[in-house]
Amino acid sequence: MKIKISLSVDGQQVKEDVVEIEDNKLEELSEEEVEAAAEAVVRLWADRKLSIAWEVEEPE
């Protein structure tokens, strides 16, 4: 199964990627389990690719 991931920030696409799950790993799973596996793969992709930094700015 190929999963196309499109990351947008403020309505603009900034990254596109494709991840794959081997079909033989999905053969015996229910539809709900396949969906959960896809969500887990996308979440793992996001954990690896995304980083957000922030800090509090003090008034001058």
Backbone bond lengths (Angstrom), bond angles and torsions (degrees), N, CA, C in turn:
res aa  C-N    CA-C-N  psi(-1)  N-CA   C-N-CA  omega(-1)  CA-C   N-CA-C  phi
1 M - - - 1.433 - - 1.522 107.83 -
2 K 1.316 116.42 128.59 1.456 121.81 175.22 1.521 107.96 -100.52
3 I 1.326 115.37 137.60 1.453 121.86 179.99 1.522 107.24 -121.82
4 K 1.324 116.27 119.64 1.456 121.47 178.02 1.523 108.00 -90.80
5 I 1.330 116.42 125.05 1.456 122.23 -179.10 1.524 107.71 -111.38
6 S 1.314 115.70 130.95 1.459 121.79 177.81 1.522 107.78 -126.20
7 L 1.328 116.51 116.98 1.459 122.22 -179.34 1.518 108.97 -101.51
8 S 1.325 116.19 125.61 1.458 121.96 178.50 1.515 109.55 -121.88
9 V 1.333 115.19 144.90 1.450 122.22 174.90 1.521 106.81 -126.96
10 D 1.326 116.34 125.64 1.462 122.28 -179.59 1.523 111.36 53.01
11 G 1.330 115.21 39.57 1.456 121.17 176.48 1.517 115.39 81.02
12 Q 1.330 118.03 1.49 1.454 120.69 179.94 1.529 110.51 -115.31
13 Q 1.320 114.92 129.52 1.463 119.27 179.31 1.518 109.70 -67.74
14 V 1.331 115.57 128.74 1.463 120.74 -179.99 1.529 112.68 -115.56
15 K 1.316 117.32 -18.29 1.472 119.74 -179.33 1.518 108.61 -156.56
16 E 1.317 114.56 143.21 1.457 121.23 174.61 1.518 106.83 -134.45
17 D 1.323 116.40 141.69 1.456 120.11 -177.58 1.524 108.31 -152.46
18 V 1.301 115.99 162.60 1.467 122.02 175.32 1.519 107.25 -128.15
19 V 1.325 115.48 129.36 1.462 121.10 173.97 1.522 107.56 -118.43
20 E 1.303 115.72 158.66 1.464 119.25 -174.58 1.521 110.58 -134.22
21 I 1.321 114.69 140.95 1.458 122.33 171.40 1.527 105.84 -113.86
22 E 1.306 116.14 129.50 1.469 119.32 -179.82 1.522 109.67 -60.97
23 D 1.330 116.21 131.86 1.464 121.98 -176.93 1.520 112.21 -58.65
24 N 1.345 117.11 -35.38 1.472 119.02 -178.17 1.529 111.96 -66.08
25 K 1.340 117.28 -20.96 1.471 120.29 177.04 1.527 111.89 -78.50
26 L 1.328 116.41 -15.79 1.464 121.12 -176.16 1.530 113.26 -104.53
27 E 1.321 116.79 -9.85 1.461 121.47 -171.19 1.524 114.26 -53.58
28 E 1.304 118.08 -43.75 1.460 120.76 -173.07 1.527 113.11 -97.70
29 L 1.328 117.58 8.99 1.458 120.88 -178.70 1.520 111.36 -90.57
30 S 1.320 115.75 150.27 1.462 120.45 174.67 1.524 108.75 -74.31
31 E 1.312 116.93 169.74 1.461 121.41 179.07 1.533 111.15 -59.21
32 E 1.317 116.34 -39.96 1.465 120.91 179.10 1.526 111.50 -66.29
33 E 1.323 116.82 -39.03 1.462 121.19 178.94 1.526 111.49 -68.84
34 V 1.335 117.44 -36.27 1.465 121.28 176.74 1.525 109.47 -64.77
35 E 1.334 116.25 -42.67 1.463 120.37 178.33 1.531 110.62 -62.90
36 A 1.315 116.94 -42.29 1.463 121.08 178.67 1.534 110.65 -64.28
37 A 1.309 117.92 -38.93 1.459 122.01 178.27 1.532 110.36 -64.72
38 A 1.327 116.80 -42.45 1.462 120.86 178.13 1.526 110.26 -62.68
39 E 1.320 117.58 -44.36 1.460 121.48 178.16 1.524 111.21 -61.01
40 A 1.320 116.96 -39.90 1.465 121.06 179.25 1.525 110.95 -65.19
41 V 1.316 117.56 -40.21 1.457 121.60 179.43 1.530 110.18 -66.13
42 V 1.322 117.27 -42.07 1.466 120.59 178.56 1.530 110.21 -66.20
43 R 1.321 117.36 -40.69 1.466 121.08 178.18 1.538 110.71 -62.30
44 L 1.325 116.79 -42.36 1.465 121.18 177.73 1.526 110.81 -63.44
45 W 1.328 116.83 -41.68 1.460 121.20 176.06 1.523 109.86 -57.72
46 A 1.322 116.61 -47.86 1.465 121.31 -179.01 1.526 110.90 -62.14
47 D 1.319 117.26 -42.45 1.469 120.66 179.23 1.529 111.45 -60.32
48 R 1.319 116.43 -35.38 1.459 120.71 -178.10 1.530 112.68 -80.27
49 K 1.336 116.83 -32.95 1.461 120.83 -171.12 1.526 114.64 -97.57
50 L 1.326 118.05 -25.83 1.465 120.52 -171.57 1.516 112.24 -104.01
51 S 1.299 114.13 143.60 1.452 121.43 174.34 1.524 107.52 -145.74
52 I 1.308 116.89 133.74 1.459 121.54 177.96 1.519 107.80 -125.50
53 A 1.320 115.89 127.63 1.463 121.08 177.57 1.526 108.13 -115.73
54 W 1.327 115.61 143.86 1.464 119.34 177.62 1.520 108.71 -151.74
55 E 1.323 115.20 158.42 1.450 120.67 175.53 1.527 108.14 -153.77
56 V 1.294 115.63 154.95 1.459 121.89 178.91 1.522 108.03 -83.28
57 E 1.321 115.94 129.35 1.462 120.32 176.22 1.519 109.15 -98.06
58 E 1.276 115.43 128.08 1.457 121.03 178.71 1.529 110.24 -83.14
59 P 1.331 117.30 142.01 1.484 118.64 178.37 1.532 110.33 -65.70
60 E 1.311 116.04 146.74 1.476 120.71 -178.67 1.506 111.77 -80.29
